[in-house]
Amino acid sequence: MDFTYKFDKLKNGIEVFDIQDPSKIVSLLVVVIKRGSSHDPHAYGGTYHYMEHMLGSYFEYSKYGSNYDHLSMMNGSTLTNYLHIYKRFLFDESVLNSLVDNLCLFISSRDLNKNILENEKWMVNNETTSKLYDYPMMNIFFIYEQMQTGRQYSTFGKINSLSEQAVIELKKTLTGNDYCIFFVNIPKSSVMRQIRSLSKLKFEIPAMIDTLVRYKEKGSYSGKTENNPEALIATLLEDSHIPFEKGDLTELFQREKIAKRTMDFIIPNKNNPKIIIESSFLVTTSSGQGDKSKTEGAIKKLITKYYPKSKFIGFVDGIGWYVRKSDLMRMVSAYDDVFTFHKDEIERFQQFLKKNVR
């Protein structure tokens, strides 16, 4: 090995590698986000490829205006489990400061520049697709080798107006643990200054929302059941020999005729509910999402009033929900626990049933 490196993990979760390679005269800054094409929302392939383009554009973004140009010696790619952008340059403190400032701007911004969103949407839709390779995520030696050879592997996905909102919302869910930064052939004093700037970044994402977004993967159970989540839940309950009913809860039907709700699954029955399950899988947004999220909150209050020992469970999934973040947060806050239709979450649900159904 011709190069040496030091590793540090900041308190906010960002991982930093300081690499020194005496065989190279150029400096290099690499930013890795530990999400790739396998994390794309169901039916919206290419969202993290879009994210890669946005990150690259912010590398070149002038904080004094909205104009930006594609600079030389910069490239990036989106693979199965991560995406990255890198910039080669002859070391210059002002260049490094600008790059890290723009990275911090990307990380801390609640919204993304509309001009860049529109331009990169066009770029993604017209970019030549390369074969997708699945390399072990965060292999330090592979990543550094790839930076030197300039090989690029991209994923494909047509981007539309919904994708613009999706990439904005997904970017908000990134935490420090999703970022890794490589400083190559940069003086130690400069690296330390940049680390101080990066250490000030704060990541605040509700844990439940973060869980939902992390399981928006191709090949999820929702895709395999042709977006029929209730059929999947019914199959899981039947396979586990767990009795259930659907319809109105007895107490709500008798005492709350206006506010009552038909429930998707009641375990074991309407008269003695131990677990009440509601499911919602949306692939598009609609104005009714706000009403539904408010309704769930009202139903939770009634369940607590009439069935204080029951657990109210939600299955919430689909791109339509997590591009409407405020409605999603209101929705999941009504439940005692929430699941998605990803394989890992299905397994967690099965463990939940074993623990709570005797």
BATI-358009 format. One record per residue (C-alpha): x, y, z; residue in three letters. Coordinates in nm, 3 decimals. Last residue first. Layout:
+---------+---------+---------+-----+
!       x !       y !       z !  aa !
+---------+---------+---------+-----+
!       X !       Y !       Z ! ALA !
...
+---------+---------+---------+-----+
//
This chain:
+---------+---------+---------+-----+
!       x !       y !       z !  aa !
+---------+---------+---------+-----+
!  -5.062 !  -1.507 !   2.342 ! ARG !
!  -5.031 !  -1.216 !   2.101 ! VAL !
!  -4.794 !  -0.939 !   2.213 ! ASN !
!  -4.447 !  -1.092 !   2.193 ! LYS !
!  -4.505 !  -1.323 !   1.901 ! LYS !
!  -4.688 !  -1.044 !   1.714 ! LEU !
!  -4.400 !  -0.800 !   1.764 ! PHE !
!  -4.156 !  -1.062 !   1.636 ! GLN !
!  -4.367 !  -1.091 !   1.321 ! GLN !
!  -4.369 !  -0.712 !   1.289 ! PHE !
!  -3.988 !  -0.704 !   1.316 ! ARG !
!  -3.969 !  -0.961 !   1.036 ! GLU !
!  -4.196 !  -0.746 !   0.824 ! ILE !
!  -3.974 !  -0.448 !   0.902 ! GLU !
!  -3.663 !  -0.629 !   0.780 ! ASP !
!  -3.842 !  -0.735 !   0.460 ! LYS !
!  -3.962 !  -0.383 !   0.382 ! HIS !
!  -4.335 !  -0.322 !   0.404 ! PHE !
!  -4.317 !  -0.041 !   0.659 ! THR !
!  -4.397 !  -0.055 !   1.030 ! PHE !
!  -4.526 !   0.183 !   1.295 ! VAL !
!  -4.567 !   0.147 !   1.670 ! ASP !
!  -4.803 !   0.299 !   1.927 ! ASP !
!  -4.960 !   0.492 !   1.641 ! TYR !
!  -5.090 !   0.849 !   1.626 ! ALA !
!  -4.742 !   0.996 !   1.587 ! SER !
!  -4.712 !   0.806 !   1.259 ! VAL !
!  -4.979 !   1.015 !   1.087 ! MET !
!  -4.878 !   1.356 !   1.216 ! ARG !
!  -4.521 !   1.292 !   1.101 ! MET !
!  -4.642 !   1.169 !   0.763 ! LEU !
!  -4.870 !   1.470 !   0.717 ! ASP !
!  -4.578 !   1.704 !   0.787 ! SER !
!  -4.348 !   1.503 !   0.560 ! LYS !
!  -4.563 !   1.496 !   0.249 ! ARG !
!  -4.293 !   1.356 !   0.017 ! VAL !
!  -4.279 !   1.068 !   0.262 ! TYR !
!  -4.635 !   0.963 !   0.216 ! TRP !
!  -4.679 !   0.943 !  -0.162 ! GLY !
!  -4.347 !   0.761 !  -0.196 ! ILE !
!  -4.503 !   0.453 !  -0.037 ! GLY !
!  -4.536 !   0.309 !   0.312 ! ASP !
!  -4.728 !   0.325 !   0.638 ! VAL !
!  -4.830 !   0.016 !   0.835 ! PHE !
!  -4.976 !   0.143 !   1.161 ! GLY !
!  -5.036 !  -0.018 !   1.498 ! ILE !
!  -5.275 !   0.083 !   1.778 ! PHE !
!  -5.210 !  -0.131 !   2.087 ! LYS !
!  -5.499 !  -0.215 !   2.317 ! SER !
!  -5.485 !  -0.178 !   2.696 ! LYS !
!  -5.671 !   0.155 !   2.705 ! PRO !
!  -5.961 !   0.024 !   2.492 ! TYR !
!  -6.242 !   0.278 !   2.527 ! TYR !
!  -6.053 !   0.602 !   2.591 ! LYS !
!  -5.718 !   0.507 !   2.437 ! THR !
!  -5.899 !   0.378 !   2.130 ! ILE !
!  -6.095 !   0.703 !   2.109 ! LEU !
!  -5.779 !   0.914 !   2.134 ! LYS !
!  -5.607 !   0.703 !   1.867 ! LYS !
!  -5.908 !   0.750 !   1.640 ! ILE !
!  -5.867 !   1.128 !   1.657 ! ALA !
!  -5.498 !   1.105 !   1.564 ! GLY !
!  -5.579 !   0.871 !   1.278 ! GLU !
!  -5.834 !   1.120 !   1.149 ! THR !
!  -5.575 !   1.398 !   1.136 ! LYS !
!  -5.344 !   1.184 !   0.919 ! SER !
!  -5.633 !   1.091 !   0.693 ! LYS !
!  -5.742 !   1.451 !   0.648 ! ASP !
!  -5.390 !   1.561 !   0.554 ! GLY !
!  -5.353 !   1.271 !   0.313 ! GLN !
!  -5.678 !   1.365 !   0.138 ! GLY !
!  -5.506 !   1.641 !  -0.058 ! SER !
!  -5.326 !   1.375 !  -0.260 ! SER !
!  -4.974 !   1.246 !  -0.317 ! THR !
!  -4.889 !   0.943 !  -0.529 ! THR !
!  -4.758 !   0.594 !  -0.458 ! VAL !
!  -4.959 !   0.552 !  -0.138 ! LEU !
!  -4.964 !   0.252 !   0.097 ! PHE !
!  -5.176 !   0.295 !   0.409 ! SER !
!  -5.242 !   0.030 !   0.672 ! SER !
!  -5.435 !   0.031 !   1.002 ! GLU !
!  -5.389 !  -0.233 !   1.270 ! ILE !
!  -5.565 !  -0.275 !   1.604 ! ILE !
!  -5.405 !  -0.510 !   1.858 ! ILE !
!  -5.566 !  -0.641 !   2.176 ! LYS !
!  -5.925 !  -0.601 !   2.067 ! PRO !
!  -6.188 !  -0.778 !   2.282 ! ASN !
!  -6.529 !  -0.723 !   2.126 ! ASN !
!  -6.407 !  -0.660 !   1.773 ! LYS !
!  -6.190 !  -0.974 !   1.754 ! ASN !
!  -5.838 !  -1.122 !   1.794 ! PRO !
!  -5.683 !  -0.895 !   1.676 ! ILE !
!  -5.863 !  -0.624 !   1.477 ! ILE !
!  -5.740 !  -0.558 !   1.124 ! PHE !
!  -5.834 !  -0.288 !   0.871 ! ASP !
!  -6.050 !  -0.086 !   1.108 ! MET !
!  -6.377 !   0.082 !   1.008 ! THR !
!  -6.387 !   0.412 !   1.192 ! ARG !
!  -6.619 !   0.567 !   1.451 ! LYS !
!  -6.638 !   0.946 !   1.493 ! ALA !
!  -7.005 !   0.989 !   1.407 ! ILE !
!  -7.135 !   0.670 !   1.571 ! LYS !
!  -6.923 !   0.711 !   1.882 ! GLU !
!  -7.097 !   0.509 !   2.157 ! ARG !
!  -7.225 !   0.187 !   1.998 ! GLN !
!  -6.990 !   0.161 !   1.698 ! PHE !
!  -6.696 !   0.289 !   1.901 ! LEU !
!  -6.757 !   0.029 !   2.171 ! GLU !
!  -6.789 !  -0.257 !   1.920 ! THR !
!  -6.491 !  -0.170 !   1.700 ! LEU !
!  -6.609 !  -0.140 !   1.343 ! ASP !
!  -6.483 !  -0.364 !   1.062 ! GLY !
!  -6.224 !  -0.635 !   1.017 ! LYS !
!  -6.160 !  -0.948 !   1.221 ! GLU !
!  -5.853 !  -1.136 !   1.332 ! PHE !
!  -5.734 !  -1.479 !   1.444 ! PRO !
!  -5.356 !  -1.545 !   1.453 ! ILE !
!  -5.248 !  -1.870 !   1.294 ! HIS !
!  -4.904 !  -1.723 !   1.210 ! SER !
!  -4.959 !  -1.795 !   0.840 ! ASP !
!  -5.303 !  -1.633 !   0.869 ! GLU !
!  -5.159 !  -1.319 !   1.027 ! LEU !
!  -4.886 !  -1.284 !   0.764 ! LEU !
!  -5.133 !  -1.349 !   0.483 ! THR !
!  -5.371 !  -1.084 !   0.613 ! ALA !
!  -5.085 !  -0.835 !   0.636 ! ILE !
!  -4.986 !  -0.909 !   0.277 ! LEU !
!  -5.341 !  -0.877 !   0.146 ! ALA !
!  -5.377 !  -0.545 !   0.329 ! GLU !
!  -5.060 !  -0.414 !   0.164 ! PRO !
!  -5.180 !  -0.460 !  -0.194 ! ASN !
!  -4.908 !  -0.269 !  -0.382 ! ASN !
!  -4.852 !  -0.553 !  -0.628 ! GLU !
!  -4.771 !  -0.795 !  -0.347 ! THR !
!  -4.406 !  -0.816 !  -0.450 ! LYS !
!  -4.373 !  -0.439 !  -0.455 ! GLY !
!  -4.506 !  -0.402 !  -0.103 ! SER !
!  -4.272 !  -0.678 !   0.013 ! TYR !
!  -3.976 !  -0.462 !  -0.075 ! SER !
!  -3.779 !  -0.553 !  -0.385 ! GLY !
!  -3.673 !  -0.196 !  -0.446 ! LYS !
!  -3.612 !  -0.012 !  -0.122 ! GLU !
!  -3.796 !   0.253 !   0.079 ! LYS !
!  -3.678 !   0.109 !   0.413 ! TYR !
!  -3.454 !   0.395 !   0.520 ! ARG !
!  -3.738 !   0.643 !   0.477 ! VAL !
!  -3.964 !   0.481 !   0.734 ! LEU !
!  -3.688 !   0.439 !   0.990 ! THR !
!  -3.588 !   0.805 !   0.961 ! ASP !
!  -3.948 !   0.908 !   1.013 ! ILE !
!  -3.963 !   0.703 !   1.335 ! MET !
!  -3.631 !   0.838 !   1.460 ! ALA !
!  -3.732 !   1.200 !   1.416 ! PRO !
!  -3.450 !   1.373 !   1.229 ! ILE !
!  -3.220 !   1.630 !   1.383 ! GLU !
!  -2.873 !   1.650 !   1.235 ! PHE !
!  -2.643 !   1.925 !   1.354 ! LYS !
!  -2.337 !   2.058 !   1.175 ! LEU !
!  -2.078 !   2.215 !   1.404 ! LYS !
!  -1.840 !   1.921 !   1.366 ! SER !
!  -1.812 !   1.988 !   0.992 ! LEU !
!  -1.662 !   2.331 !   1.054 ! SER !
!  -1.412 !   2.196 !   1.309 ! ARG !
!  -1.326 !   1.914 !   1.070 ! ILE !
!  -1.246 !   2.172 !   0.803 ! GLN !
!  -0.995 !   2.343 !   1.030 ! ARG !
!  -0.840 !   2.009 !   1.123 ! MET !
!  -0.798 !   1.913 !   0.758 ! VAL !
!  -0.626 !   2.244 !   0.688 ! SER !
!  -0.377 !   2.189 !   0.972 ! SER !
!  -0.312 !   1.834 !   0.849 ! LYS !
!  -0.218 !   1.949 !   0.501 ! PRO !
!  -0.434 !   1.797 !   0.223 ! ILE !
!  -0.307 !   1.502 !   0.023 ! ASN !
!  -0.647 !   1.329 !   0.031 ! VAL !
!  -0.934 !   1.442 !   0.254 ! PHE !
!  -1.208 !   1.179 !   0.245 ! PHE !
!  -1.555 !   1.252 !   0.383 ! ILE !
!  -1.818 !   1.002 !   0.501 ! CYS !
!  -2.183 !   1.094 !   0.544 ! TYR !
!  -2.484 !   0.878 !   0.635 ! ASP !
!  -2.399 !   0.865 !   1.005 ! ASN !
!  -2.428 !   1.242 !   1.015 ! GLY !
!  -2.796 !   1.208 !   0.937 ! THR !
!  -2.979 !   1.217 !   0.605 ! LEU !
!  -3.354 !   1.258 !   0.643 ! THR !
!  -3.359 !   1.612 !   0.503 ! LYS !
!  -3.201 !   1.487 !   0.179 ! LYS !
!  -3.491 !   1.247 !   0.138 ! LEU !
!  -3.740 !   1.533 !   0.159 ! GLU !
!  -3.564 !   1.740 !  -0.107 ! ILE !
!  -3.510 !   1.432 !  -0.327 ! VAL !
!  -3.879 !   1.347 !  -0.303 ! ALA !
!  -3.994 !   1.698 !  -0.388 ! GLN !
!  -3.795 !   1.694 !  -0.711 ! GLU !
!  -3.900 !   1.334 !  -0.775 ! SER !
!  -4.263 !   1.444 !  -0.784 ! LEU !
!  -4.177 !   1.685 !  -1.066 ! SER !
!  -4.022 !   1.409 !  -1.276 ! ASN !
!  -3.698 !   1.211 !  -1.295 ! ILE !
!  -3.650 !   0.905 !  -1.515 ! LYS !
!  -3.425 !   0.652 !  -1.347 ! GLY !
!  -3.084 !   0.511 !  -1.418 ! PHE !
!  -2.789 !   0.415 !  -1.203 ! THR !
!  -2.432 !   0.524 !  -1.259 ! SER !
!  -2.092 !   0.361 !  -1.257 ! TYR !
!  -1.785 !   0.577 !  -1.303 ! GLN !
!  -1.419 !   0.492 !  -1.322 ! ARG !
!  -1.188 !   0.787 !  -1.256 ! GLY !
!  -0.884 !   0.567 !  -1.201 ! THR !
!  -0.761 !   0.758 !  -0.898 ! GLN !
!  -1.097 !   0.800 !  -0.731 ! MET !
!  -1.174 !   0.434 !  -0.788 ! GLN !
!  -0.856 !   0.334 !  -0.608 ! GLU !
!  -0.954 !   0.549 !  -0.309 ! TYR !
!  -1.297 !   0.394 !  -0.298 ! ILE !
!  -1.163 !   0.040 !  -0.330 ! PHE !
!  -0.906 !   0.083 !  -0.055 ! PHE !
!  -1.144 !   0.245 !   0.191 ! ILE !
!  -1.417 !  -0.013 !   0.147 ! ASN !
!  -1.708 !   0.206 !   0.252 ! MET !
!  -1.980 !  -0.007 !   0.094 ! MET !
!  -1.875 !  -0.341 !  -0.051 ! PRO !
!  -1.902 !  -0.311 !  -0.429 ! TYR !
!  -2.224 !  -0.365 !  -0.626 ! ASP !
!  -2.164 !  -0.275 !  -0.987 ! TYR !
!  -2.426 !  -0.108 !  -1.205 ! LEU !
!  -2.358 !  -0.109 !  -1.576 ! LYS !
!  -2.351 !   0.240 !  -1.719 ! SER !
!  -2.643 !   0.462 !  -1.815 ! THR !
!  -2.585 !   0.759 !  -2.039 ! THR !
!  -2.714 !   1.079 !  -1.886 ! GLU !
!  -3.017 !   1.244 !  -2.043 ! ASN !
!  -3.270 !   1.207 !  -1.762 ! ASN !
!  -3.007 !   1.281 !  -1.498 ! VAL !
!  -2.892 !   1.600 !  -1.672 ! MET !
!  -3.249 !   1.728 !  -1.724 ! TRP !
!  -3.329 !   1.678 !  -1.357 ! LYS !
!  -2.993 !   1.838 !  -1.284 ! GLU !
!  -3.099 !   2.163 !  -1.449 ! ASN !
!  -3.437 !   2.177 !  -1.278 ! GLU !
!  -3.306 !   2.104 !  -0.930 ! LEU !
!  -3.014 !   2.342 !  -0.980 ! ILE !
!  -3.244 !   2.630 !  -1.067 ! ASN !
!  -3.473 !   2.540 !  -0.775 ! LYS !
!  -3.194 !   2.552 !  -0.515 ! ASN !
!  -3.260 !   2.286 !  -0.253 ! LEU !
!  -3.465 !   2.321 !   0.064 ! ASP !
!  -3.391 !   2.274 !   0.434 ! ARG !
!  -3.027 !   2.362 !   0.375 ! SER !
!  -2.783 !   2.229 !   0.637 ! SER !
!  -2.620 !   1.947 !   0.439 ! ILE !
!  -2.597 !   2.132 !   0.107 ! PHE !
!  -2.465 !   2.448 !   0.272 ! LEU !
!  -2.210 !   2.244 !   0.468 ! CYS !
!  -2.093 !   2.094 !   0.138 ! LEU !
!  -2.074 !   2.444 !  -0.011 ! ASN !
!  -1.855 !   2.561 !   0.276 ! ASP !
!  -1.642 !   2.246 !   0.237 ! VAL !
!  -1.584 !   2.315 !  -0.133 ! LEU !
!  -1.519 !   2.687 !  -0.083 ! SER !
!  -1.271 !   2.629 !   0.198 ! ASN !
!  -1.087 !   2.368 !  -0.011 ! LEU !
!  -1.061 !   2.608 !  -0.304 ! VAL !
!  -0.942 !   2.891 !  -0.075 ! SER !
!  -0.677 !   2.668 !   0.081 ! GLU !
!  -0.531 !   2.572 !  -0.256 ! ASP !
!  -0.401 !   2.225 !  -0.322 ! PHE !
!  -0.384 !   2.136 !  -0.688 ! LEU !
!  -0.732 !   2.003 !  -0.747 ! PHE !
!  -0.934 !   1.682 !  -0.777 ! ARG !
!  -1.303 !   1.686 !  -0.677 ! LYS !
!  -1.508 !   1.387 !  -0.571 ! TYR !
!  -1.878 !   1.305 !  -0.549 ! ILE !
!  -2.018 !   0.986 !  -0.397 ! HIS !
!  -2.317 !   0.756 !  -0.389 ! LEU !
!  -2.379 !   0.451 !  -0.173 ! TYR !
!  -2.539 !   0.108 !  -0.156 ! ASN !
!  -2.611 !   0.007 !  -0.515 ! THR !
!  -2.385 !   0.258 !  -0.686 ! LEU !
!  -2.423 !   0.624 !  -0.770 ! THR !
!  -2.131 !   0.802 !  -0.931 ! SER !
!  -1.913 !   1.111 !  -0.911 ! GLY !
!  -1.687 !   1.344 !  -1.101 ! ASN !
!  -1.482 !   1.660 !  -1.072 ! MET !
!  -1.152 !   1.739 !  -1.243 ! MET !
!  -1.297 !   2.028 !  -1.441 ! SER !
!  -1.570 !   2.254 !  -1.313 ! LEU !
!  -1.939 !   2.241 !  -1.399 ! HIS !
!  -2.059 !   2.595 !  -1.361 ! ASP !
!  -2.280 !   2.762 !  -1.105 ! TYR !
!  -2.513 !   3.059 !  -1.089 ! ASN !
!  -2.747 !   3.104 !  -0.792 ! SER !
!  -2.556 !   3.378 !  -0.616 ! GLY !
!  -2.310 !   3.464 !  -0.341 ! TYR !
!  -2.300 !   3.111 !  -0.203 ! LYS !
!  -2.156 !   3.005 !  -0.535 ! SER !
!  -2.239 !   2.641 !  -0.603 ! TYR !
!  -1.973 !   2.415 !  -0.748 ! GLU !
!  -1.982 !   2.152 !  -0.474 ! PHE !
!  -2.353 !   2.223 !  -0.462 ! TYR !
!  -2.380 !   2.088 !  -0.814 ! SER !
!  -2.212 !   1.764 !  -0.712 ! GLY !
!  -2.454 !   1.717 !  -0.422 ! LEU !
!  -2.750 !   1.778 !  -0.652 ! MET !
!  -2.617 !   1.532 !  -0.908 ! HIS !
!  -2.571 !   1.264 !  -0.645 ! GLU !
!  -2.922 !   1.327 !  -0.513 ! MET !
!  -3.060 !   1.269 !  -0.864 ! TYR !
!  -2.878 !   0.935 !  -0.867 ! HIS !
!  -3.044 !   0.889 !  -0.527 ! TYR !
!  -3.385 !   0.933 !  -0.687 ! THR !
!  -3.301 !   0.714 !  -0.988 ! GLY !
!  -3.578 !   0.460 !  -0.948 ! GLY !
!  -3.915 !   0.604 !  -0.848 ! TYR !
!  -4.153 !   0.306 !  -0.842 ! ALA !
!  -4.057 !   0.218 !  -0.480 ! HIS !
!  -3.833 !   0.487 !  -0.337 ! PRO !
!  -3.461 !   0.442 !  -0.412 ! ASP !
!  -3.263 !   0.275 !  -0.133 ! HIS !
!  -3.114 !   0.005 !  -0.358 ! SER !
!  -2.993 !   0.285 !  -0.588 ! SER !
!  -2.761 !   0.429 !  -0.328 ! GLY !
!  -2.735 !   0.545 !   0.030 ! ARG !
!  -2.420 !   0.586 !   0.235 ! LYS !
!  -2.342 !   0.939 !   0.118 ! ILE !
!  -1.975 !   0.977 !   0.027 ! VAL !
!  -1.794 !   1.308 !  -0.012 ! VAL !
!  -1.445 !   1.297 !  -0.165 ! VAL !
!  -1.192 !   1.581 !  -0.161 ! LEU !
!  -0.870 !   1.525 !  -0.353 ! LEU !
!  -0.531 !   1.689 !  -0.367 ! SER !
!  -0.299 !   1.645 !  -0.661 ! VAL !
!   0.072 !   1.560 !  -0.652 ! ILE !
!   0.027 !   1.185 !  -0.623 ! LYS !
!   0.283 !   0.917 !  -0.524 ! SER !
!   0.315 !   1.065 !  -0.175 ! PRO !
!  -0.040 !   0.956 !  -0.087 ! ASP !
!  -0.167 !   1.091 !   0.245 ! GLN !
!  -0.522 !   1.012 !   0.342 ! ILE !
!  -0.725 !   1.181 !   0.618 ! ASP !
!  -1.054 !   0.988 !   0.647 ! PHE !
!  -1.356 !   1.146 !   0.818 ! VAL !
!  -1.680 !   0.983 !   0.933 ! GLU !
!  -1.976 !   1.210 !   1.016 ! ILE !
!  -2.172 !   1.089 !   1.320 ! GLY !
!  -2.245 !   1.420 !   1.494 ! ASN !
!  -1.971 !   1.345 !   1.749 ! LYS !
!  -1.715 !   1.313 !   1.470 ! LEU !
!  -1.574 !   0.979 !   1.361 ! LYS !
!  -1.202 !   0.980 !   1.285 ! ASP !
!  -0.982 !   0.774 !   1.056 ! PHE !
!  -0.617 !   0.820 !   0.962 ! LYS !
!  -0.471 !   0.714 !   0.630 ! TYR !
!  -0.152 !   0.599 !   0.464 ! THR !
!  -0.075 !   0.557 !   0.095 ! PHE !
!   0.150 !   0.333 !  -0.113 ! ASP !
!   0.000 !   0.000 !   0.000 ! MET !
+---------+---------+---------+-----+
//
